[in-house]
Amino acid sequence: MDHAADAHRTDLMTITRYVLNEQSRHPESRGDFTILLNHIVLGCKFVCSAVNKAGLAKLIGLAGETNVQGEEQKKLDVLSNEVFIKALISSGRTCILVSEEDEEATFVEPSKRGRYCVVFDPLDGSSNIDCGVSIGTIFGIYAIKDDHEPSLDDVLQPGKNMLAAGYCMYGSSCTFVLSTGNGVNGFTLDPSLGEFILTHADMKIPKKGNIYSVNEGNAKNWDGPTARYVEKCKFPTDGSSSKSLRYIGSMVADVHRTLLYGGIFLYPADKKSPNGKLRVLYEVFPMSFLMEQAGGQAFTGKQRALDLVPKKIHERSPIFLGSYDDVEEIKALYAAVPST
């Protein structure tokens, strides 16, 4: 037995240790935020395990219901939603929960209430479960002011007010990417320890990338700036090489690749979906928060994504996010269109 190697394995930066270190930088903190994050991590481990054995456990297939977005629900969606609702309420640190799967927000009973609001998509990309493509959980955390009864207004805030955001991707490995407003860090689940280990410290997106990611099946319905940008990606006029197209159709996987390799991810508005398709609170905001923390940008076609003020919990928005220079290009194309 290699005792030296085993000893080295105990000197790892686990996600718990990382969050505790972050907490120590805020002497006034009571540890509530750390407890909440630990419950989110536990939920992710549970869902990761369920995803891995979905085929065996007959979890694949429809649960026979349709969620608020009109999407047929997979059994794993239902399970993941229940897991996170229970994990978040049992932390004793949350007061309002907004899930993609539930039409109404969940208000936590006063005896279990805390000062945080959590917005989340428990299983993004679940239509890809059957074919083994990466899927994931996306979340964002807001704090409420202590001096009032929690209300929906505490959640309907611009993304720039988020305290933290992240996602957990269930793929060839289980990866947890987190920002608490101080850069972005990536952790990978070590199955033998059951712990997330820091593997991608201080992630930075390249300033410019050579990949664009969009569903080109919607091209006939795009507006002018989006169509011109994609045309430019394929047929550059400045003599540079064409960009490569990579589109998985699972937001967590597409954004994760964009974060690591650079480039741009687009889900624009079009004639079929004039407000875009992705939800503001638990898809657009957390991913935009992470992109900005990693040195990239996020833009809605009209404004900085994190400045958007949502009016409804399931509101949608177009989104263009990724490398700083690539998003600058799309911003310039939208700025050139005369406002109507």
N, C-alpha and C positions, 0 to 999 in steps of 0.2 A: 504493500500500500504506500502510495506517495504522499507522506504527511506534509511535506513542504508545499506540494501543489494544492492539497486540501486547505492548508492554512491560507494560501494566497486567495483561494476562492471565497474566503470569508471577508476579505478586504475589498469587496466590490461596492460600487456606488449603486445601491438599490434605489428604487423610486421612493421608498419610505425614508431612507436616509437623506436623499436629495431634498425632499419636501421639508423634512425636519431642519436641514441646513438652511433652507430658504426662510423657514419660520424664525430661526435664531437671528436673522437680519432685521427682524421686526420685534423689538423687545416688548412692545405693547400687546403682541398677539397672545391669544389664550389657547391656541391650538385647535380652534374650531375648524378652520380652513383645512388643516392637516387631516383631521378626522374625516371631513367631508370627502377629500380627495382619496383617502384610503378606502372609503366605501365605494367610490366610483371605480377604483382599481379592482376591488373585489368583484363588482358587477361584471367588469370586462373579462376577468379570469373565468368567471362562470359561463359567460356567453361564448368565450373562446373554446371552452371545453365542449359546450353544446354544439357549436358549429362543426367542430372536428368529428363529432360522431353523429351528425344530423342524418346522414344516409342510413346508418345502422339503426338509429332510434326511431325511424319512420317519421322524423320531424319534417322532412321535405314534403312539399305539397301544400295545398291551400287549407286554411283553417275554416274555410267556408263563409268568411265574413269579408266585408270591404271596409277599409279604414276611411277616415275623413277626407283623404285626398282622392278617393275613388279608386285606390289601388287594391287589388285583391291581396288579402293578407296571407302570408306564409305562416305556418305554425311557429317557425323560429322567431318571426316578428313578434308574435303574441307573447311567447316565452321571454324574449329579451326585454320587452316592455315591462312585463311583470317583475322581472329580476331587478331592473333599474329603479322602478317605482319603490319596490320594497327596500332595496339597499339604501336609497336616498332618504326615505322616511325614517328607517331604523337608525340612521346616523344621528338623528335628533338635531341636525344643524340646518335643515331646509324649511322653507315656509311655502314656496310656490314651485310646482314642477310643471313644465310644459313639454309634452312629448309629441312627436310627429304622429303617433298612433292614436292619440286621444283628442277628441274634438274640443273638449273643455280643459282648462288648466286644472291641476290638482292643488287644492289648498290643504296644507297639512294641519291636522287638528292641533289646537293650542298646546296640549301637554307634550307634543313631540316637536314643537316648532323651534326653528333656529333663524338665523338672519340671512340665509342665502337662498337665492332663486336659481334653479338649474333648468336650462333649456337643452333638450337633447333629441337626437334621432337614434333610437335604440339599435336599429339595424339598417344602415343605409346600403342600398344596392342589393336588397334581398331577392330581387328577381334573378340575380346571378347565382343563387345558392346551388341550383341544380347542376350547374356546369363547373363548379369548383373555382370560380373567379373570386378574387379578394373582395370581401365586404367589410363593413366596419361600423363603429359607434362614434357619433360626433356629439360633443357637449360644449356648453358655455356656462359660465357662472357669474351671476350678478349679486351684489350685496344690497340689502334694503337698509334704509335709515331706521334706527331703533325706535323712533318716537311715534310710530303710527301702526294701525292695523294693516297687514299686507293687502295689496290690491293689484289688479292687472297692470296698473301704471308702473309698478315696480319692475315689471318684465318688459313693458313696451318702451324700452330705452334704446338709444343708439348703441351700436356695437362697441364704440370707443369707451363706453362705461363698463365693459366687462372686466372682471378681475382676472379671469383665467379662461382658457379655452384649450381644447385638444381633441384628439380622436384616437381610437384604438382600431388597428387594422388586423383582421383575421385572414392571413394569407399563408404563404409558405412558412412564415414565422409570425408570431403575434407581436405587433409593434405598437407601442403607446407613445404618442407625440404630444407634448405638453408645453404650454407657455403660461407663466403666471405674471406676464407683463415685463419679464426680464430676460428676453431672448427665448429661443426654442430648443428643447432637448428631446431626444428620442431614446426610448428604452425598449429592450427586446426581452420577451418572456423566456426565461431559462426553465424548461419544463421539469428538469431534474430537481430544481430548487423551489419551483413554484413562485419565483420572484422575477420582477421586471428589473433588468440590469441596464445601467446607462451605457449605450453603445454609440449614440450620435450626440456628442456634446456640442452645444452652441451652434446649432444648424444655421447655415446661411445659404440663401438661394443665390445662384450665379446671377450677375447683373443683367446678363442677356443669355437667352437659350436658343437652341435650334430645333425645338419641338413645339408644335401647336396641337391642342387637344380639344376637339369639338365634334358634335354629331353632325356630320355633313349631310345626313339624310334629310335634315331640315333646311338645306340651303335655299330651296325655292321660296321659302317664306321669310328669309332674312331681310333686315333693313340694309340700306346702302353702305354705311360704315363697316358693318360686320362682313358683308360680301367683299368689299374692297380689301379689307385686312387679310382675309383668307386667300383671296386671289394673289395678294402680294407675298404671302407665305409660300405659295406654290410657284409663282412666276415673278421672282424679284426683278425689279427694273434697274437696280443699282449694280448688277453684275455679281452679287453675292449668291451663295448656294441656297437652294430651296430648303425650307424647313421640313422636318419629318413629321408626319401625322401619327399620333398615338392616341387612341380613344378606347378606353375599357368600358365605360358606361357605368362605372361604380365610382361615385365622387371621391370617396376616401382614397381609392387606389390611384385615380388620375391626379388628385392633388398631391398625394405622397410622392409620386414620381416627379411632378413638377417642382416640388420643394427640393428634392435631391438633385435633379439634373438641370433644372431651369427650364424656361420656356413659358408658355401661357396656356391657361385653361379657360375656355369660353363656354358659357351657357347663355346666349343672348336672348332677348325678346324676339318674337317673330309674329307673323300674322296669326298663327294658330294659338300662341301663348303670348299675348301682348304685354303681360307683366313678367315674362320669364317663367321658368318652371321651378327653380330651386327656392326653398323656403328661407326667409330672411333670418329668423331667430336662431334656428338650430342647424343651418347649413351654410348660408352666406356669411353670417357674422363670425362664427368660430374659425372658419377657414380663412377669412379676410384678416382676422386678428393674428393668426399664426403667420400668414404671408408677410404682413407688415413687420411683425417681430423678427422675421428672418431676413428682412431687408428688401422685400418685394413690395408690390402694390396690389390694391383691389379696387375696382371701379365698376359702377353700375351702368355706365353709358351716359349718366348725367352727373354723377358726383362720386366722391370717395365713399366706398361701400360702408365703412364704419360710422359715417355721419348720418346715415339713413335713420329716420325715426319711424318704426313700424306702428301701424294703427290697429292691426289685428295680429293674433298670435300665430296664425298660419299664413301670413302674408308672403307673397312671392316677389322675387326681384331678378332682373338679368344680372349676370356677374361675369367680369373679366378679371382674372387674377393670375399672378405669377411674377416673372422677373421684371425688375424695375423698368428697364429700357423697352421691353416688349409691351408692357401696359402703357407706357408713354406714347407708343406708336398708335395704339387704338384710341387713346384719349385725343390725340391730335386729329384723327379722322372724324371723331364725333364733334370736336370743336369746330371743324370746318363746315359742318352742316348748319345752315341758317335755322335759328330757332323759330318754331311756328307759333 
